[in-house]
Amino acid sequence: MSIGKRIKELIDAKNMSVKEFAESIEMSYENLHAYISDKREPGSIVLKRLYEVGADLNYIVMGEKKNPKYECENILKDYERIL
């Protein structure tokens, strides 16, 4: 699945129209449509805006969903190293 399709999946999961979502991330409908139709790939500013509205950037960019158990284990290991 492409980055554009994953962005569209995020929009659908938020039960928003493309226009509503574009407004929520302060982007024009035309620019967002270019991303979801895979005519452009988002840069750092767009990715930051997606993150700010709750997107899992690892999933958006790489297509891999975070594993909460794995994340917790890594946090605990980091904490143990600090102590």
C-alpha positions in Angstrom: 0.0 0.0 0.0 1.3 3.5 -0.9 1.9 6.4 1.4 -1.1 8.2 -0.2 -3.4 5.2 0.5 -2.2 5.1 4.1 -2.9 8.9 4.5 -6.4 8.3 3.0 -6.8 5.4 5.5 -6.0 7.9 8.3 -8.6 10.4 7.0 -11.2 7.7 6.8 -10.4 6.4 10.3 -11.0 10.0 11.6 -14.4 10.0 9.7 -13.5 13.2 7.9 -13.7 14.3 4.3 -10.5 15.1 2.5 -11.4 18.8 2.6 -12.1 18.7 6.4 -8.8 16.9 7.0 -6.9 19.3 4.8 -8.3 22.2 6.9 -7.4 20.4 10.1 -3.7 20.3 9.1 -3.7 23.7 7.5 -3.2 22.5 3.9 -5.1 23.1 0.7 -7.4 20.4 -0.6 -5.4 20.4 -3.8 -2.1 19.7 -2.1 -3.6 17.0 0.2 -5.3 15.4 -2.9 -1.9 15.3 -4.6 -0.5 13.3 -1.6 -3.4 10.8 -1.4 -3.4 10.3 -5.2 0.4 9.6 -5.0 1.3 12.5 -7.3 3.6 13.9 -4.5 5.2 12.5 -1.4 5.0 14.4 1.8 8.0 16.2 3.2 9.0 16.8 6.8 6.5 19.7 7.3 3.5 17.6 6.1 4.7 14.6 8.1 4.9 16.8 11.2 1.4 18.0 10.7 0.2 14.4 10.3 1.9 13.4 13.5 0.3 16.3 15.3 -3.2 15.0 14.4 -2.3 11.5 15.7 -0.8 9.7 12.7 1.6 6.8 13.2 4.4 8.1 11.0 6.1 4.7 11.0 2.9 3.3 9.4 2.4 6.2 7.0 6.0 6.1 5.7 7.0 2.5 6.1 3.7 0.6 6.2 4.6 -0.9 9.5 2.3 -0.5 12.5 3.9 -0.1 15.9 3.7 -3.0 18.2 2.7 -1.6 21.6 4.3 -4.5 23.5 7.6 -4.0 21.7 7.5 -0.3 22.4 6.9 -0.9 26.1 9.7 -3.4 26.3 12.1 -0.9 24.6 11.1 1.9 27.0 11.7 -0.4 30.0 15.1 -1.5 28.7 16.1 2.2 28.2 14.9 3.0 31.7 16.9 0.1 33.2 20.0 1.3 31.3 19.6 4.8 32.8 19.4 3.4 36.3 
